Structures are given as structure tokens and as C-alpha cells.
């Protein structure tokens, strides 16, 4: 079984502000169920965490810049590590991911063993 | 002020077991103490908050939420350093799934199942027999250590040691239902321990309120087995047996706490509703899957027959004699044989029972309950009019009796019988 990094991209940077606590609870229950199923089948590597939509970029030469507003939709909103036999199977798993709504995507990247 | 303390002490009794069980499920048995700490903190928070702003409408829901929130704080603080419950630790490790995972455990159905898991864990073969009651009283019944010490007639330091050892053992156990193969023996131990808890309450004379609490807790744990769908014929038998006994709770001792024999009890004090409830439980013994022991259903049928008699003289001794011979077949216990003799003594007269009891006394001279065998023999001699033999055997029984209560009961019964041999005041089995 190989490990795959799931990157959850896009989404609403203010989603937590735009939802009632009940809506958030419903949303998180979906995450619990999805990861719970993967865990039960031995496909959960690390659940990972959501990320805030702010941050800085450090370039070579020590140049530090804030994210620009234009980039926000492209930002990674969170990550997990999922175990699967093949990348096709990993993609099947991703189809059930609660991150997938509106214009959000799940980027799947096999983790390289060096 | 007083009512706040009353509410909290009531909640301690009803909620502690539920909360410790669900938190042990989440944190894992190796973090059992963490679970106890979280419960303690939830109670402290309730005390401080309710002191300021009054008791909320639904205090148990408030407490549940406080424990849930505290658990989430603890998980966030400890998850890099600790592992939690085997199958949940990864889900608790991730912010995506942590709160949902905790919330799912805090649902009523899961809390009930967790209490069942806790019962089975406390009765696991790895936990020493003498340590089972203290841990059950602490974790499932929410009793304080002083209250446990008082009820079990042990020093507080002894109870603390027992709890400490048990927690160490629990760290290596799994918080799971026994599988199909291990369920029957596990259930048999659980029944035994529940009955022990009940008897501690029923026969204790330390504190009437604690006694009644113990009996109620034993009934509640038995109910949990039924609600959780693991009940077999023994569970229903035990549930029925405890109900028939508990129905007689108020008539079983006099105003000084001395036990009153079945023949002298005021039957109007018997709790009819509970007897009916006992009958419903007894009715399920025949349809439930058979239990490992089989004794509880028979004992319940005997207790039920006593409860059905309007007066002691109207007791259906024929049925009771038959039930006891079944009990002897099932258990092979000398105590069951002794009780069978008592029933025969009432059914066919003392002469029919005396030879068998004489034999039992000879066979079991060193039995822990040898004085009970002698007491029954003394009683039969007295009823047969053999005064001097009755007193001679009674003296030997009195020498072996463990409590003043037992001695006074026996003395009174023999005096009653021998003092006026024509009266029909008689002892209960």
C-alpha cells in the first residue's frame, strides 16, 4: 500500500464565519464519517488538519511576501495522508471527500520514497 | 445552596458512570485516570457556574456538554504526547475528524454501550475478584472512596490500593465487548458480581440509604445488560430474583436494623409493583438464550413463589421443594441442599427433613456456613418437639454465628418454638 497526500484546494476562506455552529457540526460530522470509514478499512495514514487561508511566501534570497487576494482561491485549505494500492483507488476514495463542493478540488500526490 | 449540593450529589450518582465510561472509550483504558480527571473537572465547572447563575433547566445535559468540551481541550493538549483509544486515536489526532468523533461517542446509544463495555472490563479475568466491586462502585456507580470503604467495611487506604492496582491492570485491557466465544463466561462473571453488589446492599446493616443505593445500582446494571441486547436466561433470572428480594426490602429488618424472618415479615409492606415487574422478568427466562449458570431463574422462581403467598402459612411448599431439587441438580451446592431440606420440613413435616440435615451437618462441619446448617437442624428439632436436642444444637450454631443479628434471630426463633411448642411461628428458609 502506498501513501498519497491529499491537498484540499479552493473553498471559501471565510467558511467558518459564514456558517452557524450547527452547520459546522453537520459539516464536521461528514469529515468524521469519511475519515472514519477510511480508518476502519486501514486506509487512513494521517488525518491531517485544515489550514488557515493566510500566510507568507519566502523566496530564495530571503524575500518574504504576503499572499495576494487573487491567489486565495488557489490556496491549499488542508491536507490528509491516505493509503491506497494505486492512485486510481486513491482517486476513488477522494470522490467521497466532504471538501469537494462548489469549485473546490482534491489534488492527489503520491508520496515519493527516496 | 443546599439544593445545589443535592443536585450535584444526585448527578454524581447518575452521571459519573456514564461519563467515565464514554471518556474511557475515547481516551482508552490506559488513560482511565485522565477520564476520571475530566469528569471531576466537569463537576467543578458545574459547581462554580451554577453557584453564580443558578442550576440550568437540564443539569445532566449541561454536565455532558461540559465533559465533552473538556475532553476536546484535553485531546488538543495531549494528542502529540499520548495515544488514545486504538481505533479512534488517528481520528482524534486530526482536526478534520476530532470533534465529530467525540460527538459521536457522546450519543445516548454509545454511552449505554460504553457502560456495558465498562462492566465487562471491570469483571475481566485479569481483574482480581476482590478488586471488582470497588472499581465498579467507583467508576460505574460514582461512589466516593469513603462511601465505598464504609459499605465494604474496609479501610479507605485499602480501597485506594485496590483501585490503584485495578487501574494498572486495566491499562492493558481492551475496551471491547467480549466476542461470541468469550461472552458466556464473561456474562456469568458479570451476573455473579452484580448479585454480589446486590447482596452487599441487601444484607448490609451499616447505612440504610447506602444499602438501598447498592440494590438499585445492581438493578440498573442488570437493566443495562438487557437494554444492550446481551441478556440471556441468567440475566432475566437475576433481574427477577433481585426484584422479588428488593420488593421485601422494607420488611426485612426491624426498626433497629435486626433481620426479620420471612415468617414474621409484614407482607403489606411488600412492594406489589416491583413483584409484578419481577414476574415480567421471570417470564422471559424461558424464551431467552440459555445462560451458563441456570441457577438465577430457579432462585427467582422460588423467591416469586414466596412473594405470591398471602401469608407464610399459605406458602406453596410443594412447588418450592421441587424448585430446590432442580437447584440442587444445577448447582450441587450444599446451601441449596440445606434450603431444600427446609422446604421439605415445611411440606412434609420436620421428621422428613431431619435425617438429611443431620447428614449435611456431618459432611460440612468445616463449611464457612456450618452454623447455618446447625441452625436449621436446631430449628427442625424444636419444631419436632425435641427441646433439649434443639437447644444443644442451637448453642453450637450460636457459637459459629458471625453477627449479633444472626444470633438474636436464631435465639428468638428457638425460644418461640420451644417456649410454646404448639404455636406455628416459624423460620424462613
Interface residues (C-beta under 8 A of the other chain):
Chain A: X25 X28 X29 X30 X31 X32 X33 X35 X36 X39 X40 X44 X46 X47 X48 X49 X50 X78 X80
Chain B: X87 X90 X91 X93 X94 X95 X96 X97 X99 X100 X101 X103 X104
